[in-house]
Amino acid sequence: MKIVPPSINETAFNCPHCGAYTSQAWAKLFAEQLSGDKKTPFIPAPDALADLTQSKEIEPEMKARLREFLERMNEGQAFFERHERAAYLNTEVHNMWISRCFNCKALAVWVHDRMIFPAQKLGALPNPDLPPEIKRDVEEARGIVDPSPRGAAALLRLAIQKLCAHLGERGSNIDDDIASLVKKGLNPLVQQSLDVVRVIGNEAVHPGIIDLRDDRATAERLFDLVNLIVDQMITHPRTVQEMYSKLPPSKLEAIERRDK
């Protein structure tokens, strides 16, 4: 596969988001000063997504668009949004650029000739079924695993803690939560993986706390561990349920009679 690092001088390179070698569209920036009630940048409140989900006043189509917008904001993505009534902008931002991947449509932000977003990322890509708020922790860990593997490992333990809570566990003790998930169908080998990365027993490390013994290999195993849990507890059950729901009604009725 052709490898071309991202560069301000290229119109095609390997995307820093999806990794594909493809065309990149460049854009210059214009600025509009925030005024009125919007004098500071908009960042969604932590409970905005939950409030949106529970709202009965918003139409389903609009709710779906707002949900996508909030999820992308919470993941820390940079993205375009087209407006029907565009404002006339006369203040150009120099020495700052945006490149957009033809394949995944994701944006990269550049200052002069340096790409400042996204940071170079290493480690396994997060499973797409990982909840957005946890995916953000994993992506942050991918961005620092090279300069700070200990920091990346601490973030990944925090991500595992959040993931366990998302799956209905207490989220306070990784070892206990994983043991409970094993009883619910998680492969027992995942629990053995925890021993390999030294997060249980006498060498227990609390989620989010830096362990001076952690190295890059430990962080890489934790990336895999996050994906293993998501694959077995979220992706696989969802895939099976989708396949099951597509069976003909007569077959579903026969299965229900059999089970009774």
Summary of the structure (lengths in Angstrom):
residues: 260
radius of gyration: 22.2
end to end distance: 54.1
largest distance: 71.0
contacts: 679
relative contact order: 0.10
helix: 45%
strand: 13%
